[in-house]
Amino acid sequence: MPGKPILEAKEVSFRYPDGTPALKNVTLAVAEGQKTAFLGPNGAGKTTLFLHFNGLFRPERGKVYFAGREVRYDHASLLELRKNVGIVFQDPETQLFSASVWQEVSFGPLNLGLPAPEVKERVLAALSAAQVLDLKDRPTHFLSYGQKKRVAIADILAMRPRVLICDEPTAWLDTRRGKQIMDLFAGLNASGTTIVFSTHDVDLAYSWADYVFLLKDGALIGEGPPEAVLSDPRLLAAAELEKPWVAEVYEELQCKGWVAGRRPPRSKEELLALIGERGARGAELRKVK
């Protein structure tokens, strides 16, 4: 895995109070500055691992590290960790509790004891980044689901974390609003924020992530660049995932000799460009003949 690790789990195991194993000796590292996706079926351990990264859960065995330092569980250490590692939960209803959008997004900075002018500046910046500035005076319970999702993201952005963790960021959103969320994350990543997200959408992970991890039954079963991991039939079967459609179409075109061998396309646009190049070369050859 390229890049300096910002989040690490080393031999982390965890069981729920009823004895159900949730994580089994998980060792992995998330590189700073990358867009990293976690995939796997329900119950794979993705959310549980995220809660360890934020210090909400503590390993039964093993250790968690942030920026090279072992996570400590005293109040001051956890406060510092959560300033730097923010989680947006799958359902924003579990995260939003204030009466208005402004109160909601200002809660975190106020809790840090920041002066009023800085709180205001952070809230305005976070609302603008999440494209919900026009909702700042709106009661939170009047928002649509997509708006609540964006306000939950602004909640975390106001803390100015180095890592933004999102559990199923596009769940229950239509295609257009899901794309808006991922475009927002792309912009945040371009400005230096490490983005970590879980998803069941293998096409999204394939086209968007720099690096992917596959979890199954609380164990890490695969990791690497998406074009390698998500084209591996053995890993996909183990993780109960289908091959991304772009990779599947590309392989079929290769078998038919309709595209030349090269780096597999990662998106619909790249695939269409590759087909277009092939068509253009064919036209040139016909002219020569």
Beta strands, then each sheet from edge to edge (+ up, - down):
strand 1: 5-15
strand 2: 21-31
strand 3: 35-39
strand 4: 61-66
strand 5: 69-70
strand 6: 85-88
strand 7: 163-167
strand 8: 194-199
strand 9: 211-216
strand 10: 219-224
sheet 1: 2+ 1- 4+ 5-
sheet 2: 6+ 7+ 8+ 3+ 9+ 10-
end
